[in-house]
C-alpha cells in the first residue's frame, strides 16, 4: 500500500473509471460513461480517485445540494448540484474487483470524509444495499430509512453522516 495516491479525477480518467464502475456494480446500477464524464467535468473536487502505482483502482464521486432528495435521479447528472451547498451526496463508492477485500475501500472512505471536512461540508449522504448498511455504520454513518429510489431495479437504504 506504499504507492497509493489520492487525487481529483480528470477527463483522462473517464475510461478507467467507467471500466471499474461497470465491473464492480450489478446490472443497471452502474453509472453510464456519460454520467462519469459529467461528474468529472462539473465537479472534479467531489470525484476522488485512488491510484496504486499510477493506475486508478477506485473512486468516490459526489455532488452537493442544499436540500437532499436521495431518490432524485436527475441529481446523478449533477442537475441541482451546487458546489457551495453544505450537503454532500455520494453517488459511487467503487473499487476495482481485483483490489477488493484488502482495506482500500476503508482508506478511500476515510480520505473522502477528511476531504469533505476540509471543504467545510456539514453532512454526507449515500444510498447502499442492505448488505452494506453495517459497513457504513462502522464509518460513522447513521441509518435513515429505506429509500424511495429503485435505481437499477434494486432496494436501497439511505445513510447520513454529520461532519
N, C-alpha and C positions, 0 to 999 in steps of 0.2 A: 504493500500500500504506500510505498515511499514515493512513487512517481505520480501521485494524484494531484489534480489541479481543478479548482472550481473557477468558472468564468461565465460571463454572459454569452448567450448564443449569438452567432452571426448568420447571415444568409448562407454562408458557405457550409453551415452545419445542417441545412434542411434535409438533404437526402439521408444522412446518417441518423438524424433524429427520427425521421419518418420510418426508416428501416427498423429502428429499435421499437418505436410505437406499435407498428403492425405485428412485430414478432412477440411482443410482451402482452398485448391486450387481446381479448377474445372478440371474435366477430366484428360487429358494428360499433363496439365501444371505442375502438382506436380512432384518433383524430385523422382527418384527411391530410394529405400533403399540403393542400391549400390552407387549411387551418393552421398548420405549423408555420407556414410562410407568414401568414397574417400575424401570428403571435410574436414571432421573432422580429418582424419588420416594425410592428407598432409598440412593442413593449419588451425590448431586449433585457431591461433591468429585471423583469419578472420571469425571465427564461434562463434559468441557471443550469449549466452543463457541468457534468463531472467527466474529466478526462483521466485516462490511465495511459501513460506513455504516449501521449499525443493523440489518442483516439477517444472520441466521446463514447462513454459506456452507459451513461444515464443522464436524466434531466428531470427537473421540476419546472413546470410553467404555470403562470398565473396571470390574472388581471386584477384590477382594483375597482371597487364600487362603493358608492355612498350607501345604497340600500341593496343588500344582498338577497337575491332570489335564486336559490340553488338550482331550481328546475328551469331556469331561463336558458334555453338552447342557443339563443342569439348571442349570449354573452361569450360563448365558446369561440365566437368570431370577433370578440372584443367590442361588440356593439354595446354601448353603455359603459365601457371601460373609461376610467378617469385616473391617470397616474397619481393625481393629488389625493384621491379618496383614501380613507384610512383603513378600509377593509379589503383584505387580500382574499381572492378566490382561486384556489389551486384547481387546475384543470387536468394536469397529468403529473403523476409521480411514477417514473418508469425507468427500469434498469434492463440493460441487455440481459436476456436469459442466461447467457454464459457467465455472468458475474453475480447472479442472484445467490442468496444464502451465504454471503461472505461478509456481511456487515456494511456493504456500500450504501444501501438504501438508508440505513441509520445515519451514516455520515452525511448523505445528501440532505436528509430532513433537518439534521442539526445545523448544518451550514445555511440552509434556506431560512430557518427560523431566526438565526443570528442576523442574516442579511435583512430580513423584514424588520427586525428590531432596529437595526442601524438606519433604516429608511423611515423610522418613526411610525410604522404601521401599528394599528391597535388590535386587529383581530386577523386570524387566518381561518378560512372556511374551506372545507373539502367534502366530497362525497366519496364513499367507499362501499364495497360489497361487504356482506355480513362477516365473512371470514377475515376481514382486515380491521374490524372495529376495535378489537383488543390491542392490535398493534399500534393503532393511532392513539389509543388511550395511554399507552406506555410513553409516547412522545409528549403527552400533556394535553391532548385534545379531549373535549367533553362530547359525549353522545348527545345529540339534539333530538332527532326523530327520524323515522323512515321518510325518505324523500318522495316528493310527488313526481320526480323525474323517472322516466323509464328508458333513459338513454341506452342505446344498444339492445333494447328489449330486456333489460335486467333490472333487478331490485337494488336500490341504493339507500344508503344511510347518511344523514348529514352530521358532520362533526365540526366543532368550533374550538379554537384556541384563542384565549385572550392574552395579548402580549404585555 
